Amino acid sequence: MDAAGFDFNTGFGFIDAVGAIYKVWKPEPPQLVVDTGAPQTDGLINLTQPTFTGTVPAGSFVEIFAGGGRIAFEQLPPGETTYTLQSARTLRNNFTYDIKVRVSENESVPVANRS
């Protein structure tokens, strides 16, 4: 019997089918494609228009924010789960930014059909 009370042996009980399809997903922070700091994993760069990459649910609309404003966005095609986005805005030198990613559902691709 699983945690939801469904007995896989007999087929009796309750299974949360909606919960199984519509799982809560939290995006991981975007990664820098090029890290020019020493070491090259410190998140420090000397680029004013950095490129970020990450993995999201297939067909998502991806937005990246820095300094409170959107710096890049992309609508992934159905079946695509990896984004690579370069900042469309020039970021200031010698400044620290909190980089955030927001992932939205593409309304033309139902969540249940995503991988």
LOTOR-38994 format. One line per 2 residues: their letters; for each residue x, y negated, z of C-alpha. Coordinates in pm, 1 decimal. Layout:
A> X Y Z  ...
END
This chain:
MD> 0.0 0.0 0.0  133.2 -344.9 -85.7
AA> 120.9 -657.6 132.2  -205.5 -774.1 -27.0
GF> -382.3 -452.4 76.0  -391.3 -277.5 -263.9
DF> -325.7 96.4 -257.5  -136.2 187.6 -574.0
NT> -196.2 560.0 -515.5  -576.8 551.1 -505.9
GF> -646.8 220.8 -683.8  -857.0 93.8 -392.7
GF> -816.6 -233.9 -216.1  -758.9 -595.2 -300.3
ID> -499.6 -734.0 -537.5  -455.3 -1105.2 -595.4
AV> -452.4 -1101.6 -975.3  -456.4 -1480.5 -1001.5
GA> -163.2 -1507.9 -760.9  26.4 -1245.4 -957.8
IY> -11.1 -1446.3 -1280.9  16.1 -1802.1 -1149.2
KV> 323.1 -1787.9 -926.8  460.1 -2103.0 -770.8
WK> 783.3 -2194.2 -944.3  1034.7 -2451.9 -827.5
PE> 1295.7 -2567.5 -1077.3  1663.0 -2536.4 -990.1
PP> 1869.5 -2854.4 -1005.2  2003.0 -2925.7 -1355.3
QL> 2367.1 -2839.0 -1414.6  2620.8 -3063.5 -1583.6
VV> 2734.5 -2929.2 -1919.6  3071.6 -3107.7 -1875.9
DT> 3214.1 -3175.1 -1528.8  3522.1 -3394.6 -1564.6
GA> 3607.5 -3408.2 -1193.7  3879.9 -3206.5 -1023.5
PQ> 3777.3 -2938.4 -949.0  3535.5 -2907.1 -1239.3
TD> 3252.5 -2795.1 -1010.5  3226.6 -3105.1 -789.3
GL> 2952.1 -3281.0 -986.6  3175.8 -3583.4 -1054.0
IN> 3199.8 -3708.7 -1410.4  3333.7 -4003.8 -1605.0
LT> 3061.0 -3987.1 -1869.8  2794.7 -4258.0 -1887.9
QP> 2552.3 -4036.3 -2082.7  2594.5 -3689.1 -1931.3
TF> 2432.7 -3371.6 -2062.5  2240.2 -3136.1 -1834.4
TG> 2124.8 -2778.9 -1879.3  1895.7 -2541.0 -1694.2
TV> 1639.9 -2264.4 -1715.1  1263.7 -2315.9 -1684.8
PA> 947.2 -2120.8 -1773.6  902.6 -2069.0 -2147.5
GS> 743.1 -2354.9 -2338.3  778.2 -2611.3 -2058.4
FV> 793.7 -2989.0 -2086.9  1119.4 -3086.4 -1910.6
EI> 1204.8 -3431.4 -1774.1  1527.8 -3538.4 -1602.2
FA> 1538.8 -3840.4 -1370.7  1827.5 -4047.6 -1231.8
GG> 1806.7 -4364.9 -1027.5  1426.9 -4347.1 -1021.2
GR> 1384.4 -4348.7 -1399.0  1346.8 -4083.6 -1665.9
IA> 1670.9 -4041.7 -1858.7  1584.6 -3744.4 -2082.1
FE> 1292.7 -3521.8 -2179.8  1211.5 -3234.7 -2412.7
QL> 916.6 -3012.5 -2502.0  1049.8 -2656.9 -2529.1
PP> 894.6 -2435.8 -2796.4  694.4 -2130.0 -2686.9
GE> 931.9 -1854.9 -2578.6  1225.3 -2091.6 -2511.6
TT> 1344.4 -2105.8 -2149.4  1673.5 -2299.7 -2164.3
YT> 1703.6 -2674.5 -2201.9  2008.8 -2888.6 -2278.1
LQ> 1939.5 -3260.1 -2249.2  2169.2 -3560.2 -2284.2
SA> 2084.5 -3878.9 -2099.8  1921.4 -4133.1 -2330.3
RT> 2013.6 -4407.7 -2082.7  2364.1 -4523.4 -2001.6
LR> 2437.7 -4457.8 -1634.8  2660.3 -4691.4 -1434.1
NN> 3024.0 -4606.8 -1364.8  3137.4 -4557.9 -1002.8
FT> 2782.6 -4493.9 -889.0  2612.2 -4196.3 -727.1
YD> 2284.7 -4068.4 -872.4  2034.7 -3816.8 -742.7
IK> 1952.8 -3606.9 -1048.2  1607.0 -3446.2 -1046.0
VR> 1420.4 -3229.3 -1291.3  1043.2 -3216.1 -1335.8
VS> 884.3 -2933.2 -1528.6  529.8 -2956.9 -1660.7
EN> 313.4 -2707.0 -1836.5  268.6 -2733.0 -2209.6
ES> -109.4 -2737.6 -2241.0  -96.2 -2554.0 -2573.8
VP> 77.0 -2253.0 -2412.7  -131.9 -2092.8 -2135.1
VA> 71.3 -2007.3 -1823.3  -46.4 -1645.0 -1839.1
NR> 126.7 -1604.8 -2177.3  465.0 -1727.1 -2057.5
S> 754.5 -1502.1 -1974.0
END
